[in-house]
Amino acid sequence: MDLAGRVILVTGASSGIGAAVARGLVQRGATVAASARRGALLETLGAASTHVADLSDPADALTLADAVLARHGRVDVLVNNAGVRVDGSVAEVGLEDLDRAFQVNALSPFVLAGRLVPGMAERGEGVVASVVAPQVSPGRRGMGAYAASKAALESFTQTLRQEVGGGRGVAVFAFDPGWVRTDLAPDGPGDPAEAAERLIGHLAAARSRRDIAS
Ligand SMILES: NC(=O)c1ccc[n+]([C@@H]2O[C@H](COP(=O)([O-])OP(=O)(O)OC[C@H]3O[C@@H](n4cnc5c(N)ncnc54)[C@H](OP(=O)(O)O)[C@@H]3O)[C@@H](O)[C@H]2O)c1
């Protein structure tokens, strides 16, 4: 898919991988709709539109999808990148943190895809990418909420792929950025810009031969 002129919604675009993805897409001439809670950071990206949304509330996710559709008329590519890390053992993690992890990492991406994919399927083209964490999603000591919510994200992404992928023209894939140095993973050895370029390459290819692209 030629990304120039495509309407691309990037969630979690205020920092880390999402900010690098948004910048890279702007450079390629895409019409980027950038979203996160920290609106001031979104203004630095050169995006076509910015949308402040708190994805810990799936109602905000629906409002976000509708706002981008109202502004640009369609969404060609959805990058479900926003994520929150919640640490703590299963015994320690509080209900509020557990709820936030699942809302941001799994339920809001689900809601966004559910709202935006029908238009893609109708037009016979589109891409949905979910930024996953397969190193931790099978389970990781002290990171149970994050791991389980990322496993849910992987699961629904594969379901979506079965429902609208392949012959129907919508490419759906999970993207593994690797261990990347960001606010979420300050010790990560990887470079967010390099991970973003890999993801953009998969978006441009509009397909992935593997279930989880890296
Ligand atoms: N870094 C790694 O090694 C690594 C590895 C595997 C997967 N990932 C995934 O990569 C994605 C990007 O993370 P990152 O590493 O780039 O970390 P990051 O810099 O902390 O980025 C996280 C993004 O998510 C947004 N976000 C968090 N809570 C939100 C909320 N309630 N509502 C809306 N947006 C929210 C943040 O924006 P605001 O705070 O402005 O809302 C921020 O833009 C995440 O899904 C993460 O799980 C990262």
Ligand as a Chemical Component Dictionary entry (heavy atoms), coordinates in Angstrom:
data_LIG
# 
_chem_comp.id                   LIG 
_chem_comp.type                 NON-POLYMER 
_chem_comp.pdbx_formal_charge   0 
_chem_comp.three_letter_code    LIG 
# 
loop_
_chem_comp_atom.comp_id 
_chem_comp_atom.atom_id 
_chem_comp_atom.alt_atom_id 
_chem_comp_atom.type_symbol 
_chem_comp_atom.charge 
_chem_comp_atom.model_Cartn_x 
_chem_comp_atom.model_Cartn_y 
_chem_comp_atom.model_Cartn_z 
_chem_comp_atom.pdbx_ordinal 
LIG N1  N1  N 0  9.232  -0.636 24.653 1  
LIG C1  C1  C 0  9.241  -1.971 24.526 2  
LIG O1  O1  O 0  10.267 -2.652 24.735 3  
LIG C2  C2  C 0  7.976  -2.676 24.092 4  
LIG C3  C3  C 0  8.021  -4.066 23.859 5  
LIG C4  C4  C 0  6.869  -4.722 23.421 6  
LIG C5  C5  C 0  5.708  -3.974 23.202 7  
LIG N2  N2  N 1  5.686  -2.636 23.462 8  
LIG C6  C6  C 0  4.445  -1.900 23.223 9  
LIG O2  O2  O 0  4.699  -0.770 22.414 10 
LIG C7  C7  C 0  3.647  0.177  22.593 11 
LIG C8  C8  C 0  4.241  1.572  22.729 12 
LIG O3  O3  O 0  4.923  1.656  23.966 13 
LIG P1  P1  P 0  6.320  2.400  24.137 14 
LIG O4  O4  O 0  7.317  1.371  24.495 15 
LIG O5  O5  O -1 6.573  3.294  22.984 16 
LIG O6  O6  O 0  6.047  3.221  25.500 17 
LIG P2  P2  P 0  5.603  4.727  25.798 18 
LIG O7  O7  O 0  6.602  5.698  25.274 19 
LIG O8  O8  O 0  5.281  4.731  27.230 20 
LIG O9  O9  O 0  4.272  4.909  24.931 21 
LIG C9  C9  C 0  3.012  4.516  25.382 22 
LIG C10 C10 C 0  1.975  5.361  24.662 23 
LIG O10 O10 O 0  0.677  4.913  25.079 24 
LIG C11 C11 C 0  -0.078 6.023  25.455 25 
LIG N3  N3  N 0  -1.019 5.735  26.527 26 
LIG C12 C12 C 0  -0.759 5.175  27.748 27 
LIG N4  N4  N 0  -1.868 5.159  28.505 28 
LIG C13 C13 C 0  -2.858 5.716  27.750 29 
LIG C14 C14 C 0  -4.217 6.009  27.969 30 
LIG N5  N5  N 0  -4.816 5.764  29.158 31 
LIG N6  N6  N 0  -4.936 6.570  26.973 32 
LIG C15 C15 C 0  -4.357 6.877  25.788 33 
LIG N7  N7  N 0  -3.065 6.623  25.514 34 
LIG C16 C16 C 0  -2.326 6.064  26.491 35 
LIG C17 C17 C 0  0.924  7.075  25.937 36 
LIG O11 O11 O 0  0.412  8.382  25.732 37 
LIG P3  P3  P 0  -0.129 9.362  26.899 38 
LIG O12 O12 O 0  0.623  9.042  28.158 39 
LIG O13 O13 O 0  0.154  10.731 26.346 40 
LIG O14 O14 O 0  -1.584 9.061  26.973 41 
LIG C18 C18 C 0  2.101  6.833  25.012 42 
LIG O15 O15 O 0  1.986  7.606  23.849 43 
LIG C19 C19 C 0  2.855  -0.301 23.822 44 
LIG O16 O16 O 0  1.674  -0.947 23.399 45 
LIG C20 C20 C 0  3.790  -1.322 24.467 46 
LIG O17 O17 O 0  3.085  -2.278 25.206 47 
LIG C21 C21 C 0  6.786  -1.968 23.885 48 
# 
loop_
_chem_comp_bond.comp_id 
_chem_comp_bond.atom_id_1 
_chem_comp_bond.atom_id_2 
_chem_comp_bond.value_order 
_chem_comp_bond.pdbx_ordinal 
LIG N1  C1  SING 1  
LIG C1  O1  DOUB 2  
LIG C1  C2  SING 3  
LIG C2  C3  SING 4  
LIG C2  C21 DOUB 5  
LIG C3  C4  DOUB 6  
LIG C4  C5  SING 7  
LIG C5  N2  DOUB 8  
LIG N2  C6  SING 9  
LIG N2  C21 SING 10 
LIG C6  O2  SING 11 
LIG C6  C20 SING 12 
LIG O2  C7  SING 13 
LIG C7  C8  SING 14 
LIG C7  C19 SING 15 
LIG C8  O3  SING 16 
LIG O3  P1  SING 17 
LIG P1  O4  DOUB 18 
LIG P1  O5  SING 19 
LIG P1  O6  SING 20 
LIG O6  P2  SING 21 
LIG P2  O7  DOUB 22 
LIG P2  O8  SING 23 
LIG P2  O9  SING 24 
LIG O9  C9  SING 25 
LIG C9  C10 SING 26 
LIG C10 O10 SING 27 
LIG C10 C18 SING 28 
LIG O10 C11 SING 29 
LIG C11 N3  SING 30 
LIG C11 C17 SING 31 
LIG N3  C12 SING 32 
LIG N3  C16 SING 33 
LIG C12 N4  DOUB 34 
LIG N4  C13 SING 35 
LIG C13 C14 SING 36 
LIG C13 C16 DOUB 37 
LIG C14 N5  SING 38 
LIG C14 N6  DOUB 39 
LIG N6  C15 SING 40 
LIG C15 N7  DOUB 41 
LIG N7  C16 SING 42 
LIG C17 O11 SING 43 
LIG C17 C18 SING 44 
LIG O11 P3  SING 45 
LIG P3  O12 DOUB 46 
LIG P3  O13 SING 47 
LIG P3  O14 SING 48 
LIG C18 O15 SING 49 
LIG C19 O16 SING 50 
LIG C19 C20 SING 51 
LIG C20 O17 SING 52 
# 
